[in-house]
């Protein structure tokens, strides 16, 4: 199998932080039944294939290891189906602050 990701590519890795049986007893029952998982995005440190355990460097400079699961991952998130008026105000405030910095 050929190399699927090259050193320096923006990638996402996945790892299991705690297996279900390793989790604390002070969490909800449904949470206890599943592992604690981690997904991290960063720049790949070496050429690798999908499924390999790799090392990446995050935007904050951390070195993290995990299974290579995606190259050029998208940011897919939402704040649910509800309108969040605070987010609209934050956007306006940020634009105002940035404009003040130009002066």
Phi and psi restraints in degrees (value plus and minus 20) as a CYANA .aco file:
   2 UNK   PHI    -100.1   -60.1
   2 UNK   PSI     151.4   191.4
   3 UNK   PHI     -88.1   -48.1
   3 UNK   PSI     111.8   151.8
   4 UNK   PHI    -123.9   -83.9
   4 UNK   PSI     -40.8    -0.8
   5 UNK   PHI    -159.2  -119.2
   5 UNK   PSI     121.2   161.2
   6 UNK   PHI    -128.1   -88.1
   6 UNK   PSI     133.4   173.4
   7 UNK   PHI     -70.1   -30.1
   7 UNK   PSI     111.7   151.7
   8 UNK   PHI      74.4   114.4
   8 UNK   PSI     -33.4     6.6
   9 UNK   PHI     -84.0   -44.0
   9 UNK   PSI     127.5   167.5
  10 UNK   PHI    -100.5   -60.5
  10 UNK   PSI      98.9   138.9
  11 UNK   PHI    -155.1  -115.1
  11 UNK   PSI     150.3   190.3
  12 UNK   PHI    -144.6  -104.6
  12 UNK   PSI     117.8   157.8
  13 UNK   PHI    -138.3   -98.3
  13 UNK   PSI     143.9   183.9
  14 UNK   PHI    -155.9  -115.9
  14 UNK   PSI     123.3   163.3
  15 UNK   PHI    -172.4  -132.4
  15 UNK   PSI     138.5   178.5
  16 UNK   PHI    -114.4   -74.4
  16 UNK   PSI      98.6   138.6
  17 UNK   PHI    -100.6   -60.6
  17 UNK   PSI     -66.4   -26.4
  18 UNK   PHI    -158.1  -118.1
  18 UNK   PSI     113.5   153.5
  19 UNK   PHI     -90.2   -50.2
  19 UNK   PSI     139.0   179.0
  20 UNK   PHI     -72.9   -32.9
  20 UNK   PSI     -62.9   -22.9
  21 UNK   PHI     -92.6   -52.6
  21 UNK   PSI     -31.6     8.4
  22 UNK   PHI    -113.4   -73.4
  22 UNK   PSI     -27.4    12.6
  23 UNK   PHI     -95.6   -55.6
  23 UNK   PSI     132.3   172.3
  24 UNK   PHI     -84.5   -44.5
  24 UNK   PSI     135.7   175.7
  25 UNK   PHI     -99.2   -59.2
  25 UNK   PSI     -27.4    12.6
  26 UNK   PHI    -115.0   -75.0
  26 UNK   PSI      17.5    57.5
  27 UNK   PHI    -150.0  -110.0
  27 UNK   PSI     141.8   181.8
  28 UNK   PHI     -76.1   -36.1
  28 UNK   PSI     129.2   169.2
  29 UNK   PHI     -74.8   -34.8
  29 UNK   PSI     -64.1   -24.1
  30 UNK   PHI     -86.3   -46.3
  30 UNK   PSI     -50.7   -10.7
  31 UNK   PHI     -91.7   -51.7
  31 UNK   PSI     -56.0   -16.0
  32 UNK   PHI     -81.8   -41.8
  32 UNK   PSI     -44.3    -4.3
  33 UNK   PHI    -101.4   -61.4
  33 UNK   PSI     -28.4    11.6
  34 UNK   PHI    -144.7  -104.7
  34 UNK   PSI     133.4   173.4
  35 UNK   PHI     -91.3   -51.3
  35 UNK   PSI     138.5   178.5
  36 UNK   PHI    -108.0   -68.0
  36 UNK   PSI      96.7   136.7
  37 UNK   PHI    -129.5   -89.5
  37 UNK   PSI     135.7   175.7
  38 UNK   PHI    -153.2  -113.2
  38 UNK   PSI     114.2   154.2
  39 UNK   PHI    -141.4  -101.4
  39 UNK   PSI     112.9   152.9
  40 UNK   PHI    -155.1  -115.1
  40 UNK   PSI     120.8   160.8
  41 UNK   PHI    -129.6   -89.6
  41 UNK   PSI     126.0   166.0
  42 UNK   PHI     158.9   198.9
  42 UNK   PSI    -189.5  -149.5
  43 UNK   PHI    -115.9   -75.9
  43 UNK   PSI     106.0   146.0
  44 UNK   PHI     -84.2   -44.2
  44 UNK   PSI     116.5   156.5
  45 UNK   PHI    -108.6   -68.6
  45 UNK   PSI     -39.2     0.8
  46 UNK   PHI    -169.4  -129.4
  46 UNK   PSI     134.1   174.1
  47 UNK   PHI     -75.4   -35.4
  47 UNK   PSI     118.7   158.7
  48 UNK   PHI    -173.2  -133.2
  48 UNK   PSI     146.8   186.8
  49 UNK   PHI    -128.3   -88.3
  49 UNK   PSI     135.2   175.2
  50 UNK   PHI     -77.9   -37.9
  50 UNK   PSI     118.8   158.8
  51 UNK   PHI      71.8   111.8
  51 UNK   PSI     -36.4     3.6
  52 UNK   PHI     -89.2   -49.2
  52 UNK   PSI     131.6   171.6
  53 UNK   PHI    -103.0   -63.0
  53 UNK   PSI     100.0   140.0
  54 UNK   PHI    -147.3  -107.3
  54 UNK   PSI     150.9   190.9
  55 UNK   PHI    -136.9   -96.9
  55 UNK   PSI     119.9   159.9
  56 UNK   PHI    -153.9  -113.9
  56 UNK   PSI     144.9   184.9
  57 UNK   PHI    -135.2   -95.2
  57 UNK   PSI     102.4   142.4
  58 UNK   PHI     -96.9   -56.9
  58 UNK   PSI     151.3   191.3
  59 UNK   PHI     -82.0   -42.0
  59 UNK   PSI     -43.7    -3.7
  60 UNK   PHI    -111.1   -71.1
  60 UNK   PSI     -17.1    22.9
  61 UNK   PHI      70.8   110.8
  61 UNK   PSI     -17.3    22.7
  62 UNK   PHI     -92.8   -52.8
  62 UNK   PSI     125.9   165.9
  63 UNK   PHI    -120.0   -80.0
  63 UNK   PSI     103.7   143.7
  64 UNK   PHI    -152.4  -112.4
  64 UNK   PSI     122.6   162.6
  65 UNK   PHI    -133.9   -93.9
  65 UNK   PSI     128.0   168.0
  66 UNK   PHI     158.3   198.3
  66 UNK   PSI    -198.3  -158.3
  67 UNK   PHI     -99.7   -59.7
  67 UNK   PSI     108.0   148.0
  68 UNK   PHI     -88.3   -48.3
  68 UNK   PSI      99.9   139.9
  69 UNK   PHI    -140.0  -100.0
  69 UNK   PSI     -39.2     0.8
  70 UNK   PHI    -179.6  -139.6
  70 UNK   PSI     124.9   164.9
  71 UNK   PHI    -129.3   -89.3
  71 UNK   PSI     118.8   158.8
  72 UNK   PHI      33.8    73.8
  72 UNK   PSI      35.4    75.4
  73 UNK   PHI     -86.2   -46.2
  73 UNK   PSI     126.9   166.9
  74 UNK   PHI    -109.1   -69.1
  74 UNK   PSI     137.5   177.5
  75 UNK   PHI    -111.0   -71.0
  75 UNK   PSI      89.4   129.4
  76 UNK   PHI    -140.1  -100.1
  76 UNK   PSI      83.9   123.9
  77 UNK   PHI    -173.0  -133.0
  77 UNK   PSI     144.6   184.6
  78 UNK   PHI    -172.4  -132.4
  78 UNK   PSI     153.7   193.7
  79 UNK   PHI    -129.7   -89.7
  79 UNK   PSI       7.3    47.3
  80 UNK   PHI      68.5   108.5
  80 UNK   PSI    -191.1  -151.1
  81 UNK   PHI    -106.3   -66.3
  81 UNK   PSI     -23.9    16.1
  82 UNK   PHI    -112.4   -72.4
  82 UNK   PSI     127.3   167.3
  83 UNK   PHI     -91.7   -51.7
  83 UNK   PSI     114.5   154.5
  84 UNK   PHI    -136.7   -96.7
  84 UNK   PSI      76.8   116.8
  85 UNK   PHI     -81.8   -41.8
  85 UNK   PSI     -48.9    -8.9
  86 UNK   PHI     -80.3   -40.3
  86 UNK   PSI     -54.9   -14.9
  87 UNK   PHI     -87.2   -47.2
  87 UNK   PSI     -55.6   -15.6
  88 UNK   PHI     -83.8   -43.8
  88 UNK   PSI     -65.6   -25.6
  89 UNK   PHI     -84.3   -44.3
  89 UNK   PSI     -59.3   -19.3
  90 UNK   PHI     -81.0   -41.0
  90 UNK   PSI     -63.7   -23.7
  91 UNK   PHI     -79.2   -39.2
  91 UNK   PSI     -62.3   -22.3
  92 UNK   PHI     -85.2   -45.2
  92 UNK   PSI     -63.3   -23.3
  93 UNK   PHI     -83.0   -43.0
  93 UNK   PSI     -63.5   -23.5
  94 UNK   PHI     -82.6   -42.6
  94 UNK   PSI     -64.3   -24.3
  95 UNK   PHI     -81.0   -41.0
  95 UNK   PSI     -60.2   -20.2
  96 UNK   PHI     -83.6   -43.6
  96 UNK   PSI     -64.3   -24.3
  97 UNK   PHI     -83.3   -43.3
  97 UNK   PSI     -63.3   -23.3
  98 UNK   PHI     -84.1   -44.1
  98 UNK   PSI     -59.7   -19.7
  99 UNK   PHI     -85.7   -45.7
  99 UNK   PSI     -60.0   -20.0
 100 UNK   PHI     -81.9   -41.9
 100 UNK   PSI     -55.7   -15.7
 101 UNK   PHI     -87.7   -47.7
 101 UNK   PSI     -42.1    -2.1
 102 UNK   PHI     -96.6   -56.6
 102 UNK   PSI     -43.9    -3.9
